[in-house]
């Protein structure tokens, strides 16, 4: 069984990696083209990002995404 990610888990993961890389919300926002406030809401677990938004953030963090069809 695959683990389901919650809004909070995704946000925590992004915030932890952004911080580990020494990037501010502003820097990440500029690198991925997503509004700073939008990233903040994702990191706070208040917003579940769309796949295209998540892909932009992940790319700016140097990650890749794998989409699995059921």
C-alpha positions as CSV (number, residue, x, y, z in Angstrom):
1,X,0.0,0.0,0.0
2,X,1.3,3.4,-0.9
3,X,1.4,6.2,1.7
4,X,-1.0,9.1,1.1
5,X,0.4,12.5,1.6
6,X,-1.6,15.1,3.5
7,X,-1.5,18.8,2.9
8,X,0.5,19.3,6.1
9,X,3.0,16.5,5.2
10,X,3.7,18.1,1.8
11,X,4.0,21.5,3.3
12,X,6.3,20.3,6.0
13,X,8.5,18.5,3.5
14,X,8.8,21.6,1.2
15,X,9.5,23.9,4.2
16,X,12.1,21.6,5.6
17,X,14.0,21.3,2.3
18,X,13.7,25.0,1.5
19,X,15.2,25.8,4.9
20,X,17.9,23.2,4.5
21,X,18.9,24.8,1.2
22,X,19.0,28.2,2.9
23,X,16.3,29.6,0.6
24,X,13.8,32.2,1.7
25,X,10.2,32.1,0.6
26,X,11.0,35.0,-1.7
27,X,13.9,33.1,-3.4
28,X,11.9,30.0,-3.9
29,X,9.0,32.0,-5.3
30,X,11.2,33.7,-7.8
31,X,12.9,30.5,-8.8
32,X,9.7,28.6,-9.5
33,X,7.3,31.4,-10.6
34,X,4.7,30.7,-7.8
35,X,3.5,33.5,-5.6
36,X,5.2,33.7,-2.2
37,X,1.9,33.8,-0.4
38,X,0.8,30.6,-2.3
39,X,4.0,28.8,-1.2
40,X,3.4,30.0,2.4
41,X,-0.1,28.5,2.4
42,X,1.2,25.2,1.1
43,X,3.9,25.1,3.7
44,X,1.4,25.9,6.5
45,X,-0.8,23.0,5.3
46,X,-3.6,25.4,4.4
47,X,-3.6,24.6,0.7
48,X,-3.2,21.4,-1.3
49,X,-1.1,22.4,-4.4
50,X,-2.1,21.5,-7.9
51,X,0.2,19.0,-9.6
52,X,1.7,21.7,-12.0
53,X,2.4,24.0,-9.0
54,X,4.0,21.2,-7.0
55,X,6.1,20.3,-10.0
56,X,7.4,23.9,-10.3
57,X,8.3,24.0,-6.6
58,X,9.9,20.6,-6.7
59,X,12.0,21.5,-9.7
60,X,13.2,24.7,-8.0
61,X,14.3,22.5,-5.0
62,X,16.1,20.1,-7.3
63,X,13.6,17.3,-6.9
64,X,11.7,15.3,-9.6
65,X,8.1,14.0,-9.5
66,X,6.8,10.6,-10.5
67,X,3.1,10.4,-11.3
68,X,1.6,7.0,-10.8
69,X,-1.7,6.1,-12.5
70,X,-4.0,3.7,-10.8
